[in-house]
Amino acid sequence: MNRFYAVTGALAAALLIPAAPAVAEEPAVCHVRYQTYGDSLNFTGDIVITNTGKATLYGWTLKFSLSAGHTFRNGWEAKFVVIGQDVTGYSLEHNGEVAPGKSVWVGFNASGDVKGPRPVEFRINDQLCTTN
């Protein structure tokens, strides 16, 4: 019987503790337009990064992953670092400042079929971007 009251009391106490409020998902602070062109052996990727947030970006880091079968070759308008399929692009001195509503463009060449799967997500400064 004492066990019953202990369990019941603990359950009642747990029900009285207010639950943490639901955290609203923050709106994206960036939008990425990703386009490719090429053939079954090689392709070029064009990425337009738009600052959709309210604050100016002072330096940015772009992250995305290429699908299996795609190999990053070279890029421009960012300093790219590639580890396996993971690609990280760092802004350059001349394109690091992006005011709200403004965009920057970067690009890259890769091997693989242009019709292969596109990256699942793009992130700017670790924030998930909307894409099209």
Secondary structure, 3 states (H helix, E strand, C coil): CHHHHHHHHHHHHHHHCCCCCCCCCCCCCEEEEEEEEECCCEEEEEEEEEECCCCCEECCEEEEECCCCCEEEEEECCEEEEECCEEEEECCCCCCEECCCCEEEEEEEEECCCCCCCCCCCEECCEECEEC
